């Protein structure tokens, strides 16, 4: 297998180093703006040198972001090359186009590395859904925010300090707002849900709340409740054929599986009608774990396994979060305007527990209250 590698950042340099140890997969060209000592003979800033090179059968897209990643992927697929990616942002917004194009061109488009880093989660979802009706997904799919929440909870360190550490370790996105505001998790949930339910999911249909506004004072309140905060991505089938899909800070009990997921680790559970509950756990971000997932995609293509794993969703899911009801922790300086029980006072406002309400109502309420209190924080309270 001859590779054109797009991008030599954290993951790109990881897969390059891994593939140096292999004799059946060779990187023959690297698209990079910068020059790296010793790699100048492979590096180019002209993508046509990869696109028009008949020796290259597979492109690994690790430049991230929307453009030019999208255009380069379309061009590679149209040129009859397989594509392997970790780009959840771009894939989640162009999934139908790219999967359909790959199918039409008879090439492979593998995106295992886009959700869950090293965890063979998407791979198994792709397999499971052929033998089961998958009912729900739930998990921690963003390592950066888990690191922040976990270290704030256990060590009392500040939000900014831990975020800087995640950036240094190569976990955070180029723009860490994507992590902190839940956008990265939103994209991953859209991709995983499309695979699980075989209907594409528009990322913007997922009610999404990140952890930007959490304060140490909130964590003190969670401790009193014997709870731990995790950023959970969840989706499930509704009885009427729609699906629910949310990304929310969620208060889980201190002895739950998720509370025991530390640092940048990810965990994802799937519930199937036949298989029951399966939980996956492992490194969800970082150079070597993600490069490992990229290589698994390459190996499946080499081994001819890929076509069986590539069913194409049909149509788009209707996302309806009105049927998803729970109580919420809400800390705000504004008047909540819904039935609540007061939990305590903090320097950043009063902490409340709401009566059970739908996820769509809570997200709408938070949006309205932010007109008066930008810094409010809320989190679902899991039963
Ligand atoms: N920024 C992402 C995370 C990288 O922290 O999980 C892996 O997708």
Boltz pocket constraint, residues with backbone or C-beta under 6 A from the ligand:
constraints:
  - pocket:
      binder: B
      contacts: [[A, 86], [A, 113], [A, 114], [A, 116], [A, 117], [A, 141], [A, 142], [A, 143], [A, 144], [A, 145], [A, 170], [A, 171], [A, 172], [A, 173], [A, 179], [A, 184], [A, 284], [A, 285], [A, 286]]
      max_distance: 6.0
